[in-house]
Amino acid sequence: MIIVSSSKSKFFSLEKKIKRILSETLKILKKKNSAVSVFLVKDEEIRKLNKQFRRKNKTTNVLSFSETASFPHPELGVPKSAPKLLGEIYLAPDYIGKNKEKVSLLVIHGLLHLFGYTHKGRRDRIEMEKKEQEILQKIQKHVL
């Protein structure tokens, strides 16, 4: 289950593309029955989130927040059949556009964070970037 929500109507056109990218990426990663929510937000909104959760008072391109196992989701029904909730990804399309970044790469980047990938150390960064490029190459044929 993939949910994409926009805070501005001008972001609506990205919703379908992001769903396709996430769907294909989850297939590549062999993650069946997974759920992720993506929020397309204004620069000011992502700056506030970045300040609140990372103590960085600046706008950024993408933030990811993993789902905690203890958070109840009664709306999903029976736990055995319910999808595994991965978490939430926040993207700032205006910021991404201003910096000439690729939304597709940042969607993959955000999703990999939900699977535990990081870029804190050099080795972690290299591993994450390699995985991003591998996925991007595979989905370019089908999605982009």
Rosetta blueprint (number, residue, H / E / L):
1 M L
2 I E
3 I E
4 V E
5 S E
6 S E
7 S L
8 K L
9 S H
10 K H
11 F H
12 F H
13 S H
14 L H
15 E H
16 K H
17 K H
18 I H
19 K H
20 R H
21 I H
22 L H
23 S H
24 E H
25 T H
26 L H
27 K H
28 I H
29 L L
30 K L
31 K L
32 K L
33 N L
34 S E
35 A E
36 V E
37 S E
38 V E
39 F E
40 L E
41 V L
42 K L
43 D H
44 E H
45 E H
46 I H
47 R H
48 K H
49 L H
50 N H
51 K H
52 Q H
53 F H
54 R H
55 R L
56 K L
57 N L
58 K L
59 T L
60 T L
61 N L
62 V E
63 L E
64 S E
65 F E
66 S E
67 E L
68 T L
69 A L
70 S L
71 F L
72 P L
73 H L
74 P H
75 E H
76 L H
77 G L
78 V L
79 P L
80 K L
81 S L
82 A L
83 P L
84 K E
85 L E
86 L E
87 G E
88 E E
89 I E
90 Y E
91 L E
92 A L
93 P H
94 D H
95 Y H
96 I H
97 G H
98 K H
99 N L
100 K L
101 E L
102 K L
103 V H
104 S H
105 L H
106 L H
107 V H
108 I H
109 H H
110 G H
111 L H
112 L H
113 H H
114 L H
115 F L
116 G L
117 Y L
118 T L
119 H L
120 K L
121 G L
122 R H
123 R H
124 D H
125 R H
126 I H
127 E H
128 M H
129 E H
130 K H
131 K H
132 E H
133 Q H
134 E H
135 I H
136 L H
137 Q H
138 K H
139 I H
140 Q H
141 K L
142 H L
143 V L
144 L L
